[in-house]
Amino acid sequence: MAELQKEESMQLHEEYADDNSGSTAGEAKADHKESNIQQCDEGKEKTEQAEDATNEDPKDETGASTSSTAAAEKHISIQAQLTDLENLTDLNETGKKLCPLCSEEKFKACYNHKLRRHLQNLHWKVSVEFEGHRMCICHLPCRQLKPSLNGDQCSSRLGAHYHCIVCSATIARRTDMISHLKRHVNKGETEASYTGVSAKQSCEILKESDTNVQVLPNYSTPQKSDSYFSRKMKTNRQLVFCALAVLAEERTPLECLDAFGATGIMGLQWAQHLCSAVKVTINDINETSVKMIRENCHLNHMRVQGENDDSEGEELDEEPLSTIEVTKMDANVLMHLRAFDFIHLDPYGTAVNYLDAAFRNVRNLGIVSVTSTDTSSLYSKTLNVTLRHYSCHIIRTEYYKELAARMVIATVARAAARCNKGIKVLLAVALEHFVLVMVQVLRGPTQADELPKKIQQLIHCQWCEERVFLKEGSMVEENLYRQLPCDCHGSMPGKTAVELGPLWSGSLFNTGFLRRMLFEAVQHGMDEIQPLVKSLICESECTTLKQFSVPGLARNVRQECGVVIKTSEKEEDVSSDEQSLGTGKRKMQEGAGNVLKRQKSDVPVEHPAFYYSIHRHSIRGMNMPKLNKFLQYLTEAGFRVSRTHFDPTGVRTDATLAQFKSVLAKYSVPTYTAVQTGDHSHASDEVKLDMEFANP
């Protein structure tokens, strides 16, 4: 019996030992999983401890050093080299090992060669690089997964994620992680933000037109930047400033609004150069931009309305040049609440969403300036967006820039008419990266009723690029293509023309306003836009620069520009001024009144619509004349002609396309390339055929 009891006790002891060994193996696996989870939260706990230590004793140097070292530790999935990732597990030892970035359910223990291949192909190959570090994909359960509809959590396959090196956020997709890091870069945040120390963003100071602007390092990225600043828009800012300076000469003080301030560069230039003549309001809905605008105001020695001098960090030695009002509000709400004399709209993209609010409270004879930067929809690249924003159908043509300007003016005119206001177009500029339109507001339903008459459809021939606005009439024409001066609809089969629009059919420029803008540009030393304004004056009058002369005895700044009065009229004015020297103030006032009467009586004729490109309509086998010579030939033929800022090779003229081609063919020289080979007759026959085609 004793021997039987000993055998039973031995069996029970062996079974108990086997159970203990199994439990210890399970506990080891559980300990490994818990250690991985603890490693995920290790960085966060240490950073919190470091922050508490620094808050309790900020003067303790040892505590500060330990907190910085603790905060500097990153997640185990963020490594600088592949060897650092492999060092997380000792691959030199024999036996199976677990992956440090995967749970046991995801990847079971394996030998060294398989584990090394797993780290390279799964974790390191799909990592995201940032400032010399690699954020490897992590499969540990350190991200809280959303429960499914059944109440269970998602599978471990969906738990893969990346740990951000800057803000320690967990992001599932690699593309989202790259976009997340770009946002950190645009905001000026780097790896130093992960340590828990609030790194001050390094700002750059730029200078334009004697105005200093403090910008962030990401100022050239408009979509993801809080304060966007573009150097290419300097021409736009100077044109807007000259227009405001012209309006400030008529009445003061002006209440001006820069609805989308960004860095505040435009409003600061207004306040710095025009001083007490304007009351500037700079608005932006972004909190970061508003702070930047306030700092830029202090940088340029200007007071921000609503701030006390004692609250500023540094007292200014000099008196503030001007007082600027900085608001943080939606642009539509601000323009509905207050009335302004001058409003400038420059959002990122289209401005159609703000036109109704802009014309709602703008004062009579005020100016609304609209800058559109959605060149893809304006220049016929995304036709569906064009139809959605501007309710206009257009195609890609040789005059696509002027087409964009007329389309924007038509949209502005419709918005003004909805508010019972009319407009007078002062300026329309379309360059490579923006379209600028300035209009003067005329109150009253009578003025508003005139606007729909100037918004018409355009017929464009797709064969010869001829174009003409549809004539108004009560009769319905069976064939609208008969209004085109070309014969393509009769000689070519099928549909030869398309109907574009609705577009603005009126003038794009106001000559008197442009002359005054040139005077303001000369007075304020803006030499860069003076050639552009001079070309706009010539384009508005449909004349060439050679017809303007600079009198030798002139002392006035306007006469130095050579664009105010023609030569004969200037000589008469100079002789009359010499005779009336010392006659008193009354004579001078009478002379000024005569000049105004002469300007009212000599109303310039409206410039022709659209232009032709000389290279687009060149004749094969012929050498074209120089552009300036060709302009002279068209003038001698009796046509009005000028160059255009829309296209460097464009010619604005009142001649039809057939007349344009005939003059071009008449003064083109044939290229006798076949003379050396003895085929002179064959080359001349080709030239004759081309000339006959040009003159149908």
Protein Blocks (a to p, Z undefined) as FASTA:
>chain_A
ZZmmmmmmmmmmmmmmmmmmmmmmmmmmmmmmmmmmmmmmmmmmmmmmmmmmmmmmmmlm
klmmmmmmmmmpccfklcfbfklmmmmpcfkbgcjdddfkbcfklpccddfklmmmmmmm
mmmmmpcceehiacdddfbfkbccdddfkopacdfklmgccddfklopacfblklmmmmm
mmmmmnopafklmnopacddddddddeehiacdddfklmbmklpcbdcdfklmmmmmmmm
mmmmmmmmmpccdddddfblonommmmmmmmmnmmmpccddddfbfklmmmmmmmmmmno
pacehiafklpmbdcfbdcfbdcddddddfklmmmmpccfbdcdddehjfklmmmmmmmm
gcehiacddddfblmlmnopammlmmmmnopacdddfklmmmmmmmmmmmmmmmmmmnop
acddfbdcddfkbccddddddedjklmmmmmmmpccddddfklopacdddddfbdcfblm
lmpmbfklmmpgcjfbdceddddfbdfbdfklmmmmmmmmmmnopaklmmmmmmmmmmmn
opafklpccdfkbcbfklmnopmbcfklmmmmmmmmmmmgonajklmmmmmmmmmmmmmm
mccddddehjddfklmccehiacddfklmmmmmmmnopacdddfkbmkbccdfbdfklmm
mmmmmmpccddfklmnopmmmmmmmmmmmmmmmmZZ
